[in-house]
């Protein structure tokens, strides 16, 4: 639902207020979420959950990986990979199966 995108963004910004990195996490975490949500929505026509779930992985891997590299001087490539793996776990091990269950129960429809 496209109307969920602003709510997702605002929720992410507010929830990152309580994170360990404060304002930068609010800005860059919110940006990563917004980009991922918009690209996921644009992927809707393909009706492929695996492709749609790739956008949050890529967005967070790059934006949050670079943010952590700059803020705590973590190694860039390793940090991006670590963030990407965490996001992939959330999207592919939880998100995709959950979407399939909700579709089977006719709770949501991806038309």
Secondary structure, 3 states (H helix, E strand, C coil): CCCHHHHHHHHHHHHHCCCCCHHHHHHHHHHHHHHHHHHHHHHHHHCCHHHHCHHHHHHHHHHHHHHHHHHHCCCHHHHHHHHHHHHHHHHHHHHHHHHHHHHHCCCCCCC
